[in-house]
Each structure stands twice: as structure tokens, then as C-alpha cells.
Amino acid sequence: MLVLGIETSCDETAVGIVDGQGNQIANIVASQAEIHSKYGGIIPEIASRQHILDIGNTTSLAFNNANLDLGDIDVVAVTYGPGLAGSLIVGLNYAKGLASSLDIPLVGVNHLEGHIYAAWIKNKSYSPMPFQEQVNKENKIMCLLVSGGHTELILMEDIGEFNIIGETRDDAAGEAFDKVARVIGLNYPGGPEIQRMSELATEKIDTFPRSWIAGTDDFSFSGIKTAVINRSKELGFYPPNKKIFPKEDIQSSISRAFQDSVVDVLVTKTIRAADKFNCKGIVLVGGVAANKVLRDQLLSNSHLPVSIPPINLCTDNGVMIAMAGLNNFKRGKVSDMSLDILPSLRI
């Protein structure tokens, strides 16, 4: 059995293939990061137009790399939400066309569930940990999903059974990384830029507050964003001033302090939540899960086992959609041609 996964929720056109056991067969991603970097963020209309240009070639590359033909596919899985409406439409319509022409099932996938199922994909460099083999009410898993648009603690009580127990009340972690990077004069996307600059910090000059929101499992990152803006105002380079540009040592110091604050909150609250719900382990997924400090801190501080997919499976990809589609199909969740996009879909 082979499942094709199509992902176009934001600015990456991605196509992946898994077999019936969840083994990765193909993974092709056409990134738009360079296109949007000149604007300091994603321009939705440009993203959707680029998906139209890329989706055919990306699909062909996936099949060529896997040495497969379209007729070898048994199921087409596609993201239908959440995401940018124009981007989602491109992928969904393309998937409908494939499924209809091949006369095979179409399976709609929640993008957020796709990120979680990335931790169940098997390939040459990664395989799920023992605590992931059996998930039920007695063997629950705490999932920390951190991305540009989402920061959520999700309790997984079975395959396909998810409950949000904590989420951001304002900015998502990835959104905060992008905004802070822009404030201190770094490029888009902000996550890799802030990680790179923080590694250059020779001493800890700046410190920023932690937002714990006592008594809840929720997150808030707008306060630290404001703290960075206020610090930048003190140093005289915010609002942006072409005559006063932050030096590298200032950028590195602020980057390190900001990253330390965000990671501290994410790691501490995730471990506490996993303990509160008697989880057997923790899964870290989403684009921000590519951050080295976050990965290292969660692994070193958690007394529970932690599973983190490879970086290329943390960022948006088609394999995670194929994997989620496989699980949905096995549970009888098949869509029809009336499936429509849901840009604000929740898990």
C-alpha cells in the first residue's frame, strides 16, 4: 500500500509518499523562503501563485525519486486546513484531480495532526520510540506543537484522539521569532536567524522575562516581544533607522536572551503538563522544533522519553501528510469530492 501526501498550507509546496507501515518512500519540498524573505514575511497571494507553478514539478520529482508511477498509489492524502486559504485551495484541488483520475480514495488531513504524525514516520535516520508503539488512555503522550502559527500542548490519548490542554493566548512561538528578528534587523525566516545569532553571543548581557501564566498550561509570547522592542528603543535603533543599525554583538545578545526565555517556558510547561496527565513520553513537533536549543533542552531536562523527528520532518512536508492520511484511512476516515478547505481548522 502506498499513500501520497500533498501539503500546501502556507509557503511550501510539499509532496511525500509512505508505505502501509509508515516508511518514508519520497519527500520533496519546494520552498518559497527566498521569495518571501524580501518582504519580511509571507505574502499570501504570492504563495498561492507559486504553489500553482510548483505543484506539478514537485509531484513528478517525488515519483521519479521513488521510481514509481501514478498508478502505484493507493490513496491521496491532502491538507485541507488550517492554513492560508489560497494556498490550501491549490493543494486540495490538485489532490482531488489526482484521486478522481486514478479512481482511488481521497483523505483530508488536518495540518496539525500531520505535524504530530511526523513523529511516527520511519526512515533511515529515524524511527519511533517504544513509548509511541501503543497509545491509549493508559499510555498517553504529551505533544508540544510549535510552529509559525501554532503553539499548543496536545494530549494524545489514542491514534486520532487529540485534546488541546494548552495553547498560546497571543503570538505563536514561531511568529514571535519572526517578529523579533525583524525588530533587531535580521532576515526572514526569523527562527534560523535568531538561532544563528545567539550562537555568536560571547556573554549574557540581556535578559528577558518569562511569561508563566500561573495556574494554566497556556502560553503567551507577546510580552517578550514587547520587551525586545523596548530594549531596542533604549539602544536607539527602533523604530528602524537607516542611520542607526544594531551591531552584531547587540543582535547576538538580544537573540540569545530572547531564545533562552522562549525555550525555558516551552520546556518547563511541557514537562509539567506531561507529569500532570501521567504521560508515558513527550513528542516535539512543528517548525520551531527544528531549533537546536529547544531540542537539546527538552531532551536534557525531561525525565520522560522524548521523541523528536529529524529537522526536515519538523518543517512543513508532504510525508507527514501522507502518514496522517495513512492513519485516517486505516480508521475509515475517507473524504469525498465535496471536501472543502477550512483555513481556521483546529485539532
C-alpha positions, 0 to 999 in steps of 0.5 A: 500500500502506498499513500501520497501526501500533498501539503500546501498550507502556507509557503511550501509546496510539499509532496511525500509518499509512505508505505502501509507501515509508515516508511518514508518512500519520497519527500520533496519540498519546494520552498518559497523562503527566498521569495518571501524573505524580501518582504519580511514575511509571507505574502499570501497571494504570492504563495498561492501563485507559486504553489500553482507553478510548483505543484506539478514539478514537485509531484513528478520529482517525488515519483521519479525519486521513488521510481514509481508511477501514478498508478502505484498509489493507493490513496491521496492524502491532502491538507485541507486546513488550517492554513492560508486559504489560497494556498490550501485551495491549490493543494486540495484541488490538485489532490482531488484531480489526482484521486478522481483520475486514478479512481482511488480514495481521497483523505483530508488531513488536518495540518496539525495532526500531520505535524504530530504524525511526523513523529511516527514516520520511519526512515533511515535516520529515524524511527519511533520510540517504544513509548509511541508503539501503543497509545491509549488512555493508559499510555498517553503522550504529551505533544508540544506543537510549535510552529509559525502559527501554532503553539499548543500542548496536545494530549494524545490519548489514542491514534486520532484522539487529540485534546488541546490542554494548552495553547498560546493566548497571543503570538505563536512561538514561531511568529514571535521569532519572526517578529523579533528578528525583524525588530533587531534587523535580521532576515526572514525566516526569523527562527534560523536567524535568531538561532544563528545569532545567539550562537555568536553571543560571547556573554549574557548581557540581556535578559528577558522575562518569562511569561508563566501564566500561573495556574494554566498550561497556556502560553503567551509570547507577546510580552517578550516581544514587547520587551525586545522592542523596548530594549531596542528603543533604549539602544536607539535603533527602533523604530528602524533607522537607516542611520542607526543599525544594531551591531552584531554583538547587540543582535547576538545578545538580544537573540540569545536572551530572547531564545533562552526565555522562549525555550525555558517556558516551552520546556518547563510547561511541557514537562509539567503538563506531561507529569500532570496527565501521567504521560508515558513520553513527550513528542516535539513537533512543528517548525520551531522544533527544528531549533537546536536549543529547544531540542537539546533542552527538552531532551536534557531536562525531561525525565520522560522519553522524548521523541523528536523527528529529524529537522526536515520532518519538523518543517512543513512536508508532504510525508507527514501528510501522507502518514496522517492520511495513512492513519485516517484511512486505516480508521475509515476516515475517507473524504469525498469530492465535496471536501472543502478547505477550512483555513481556521481548522483546529485539532 
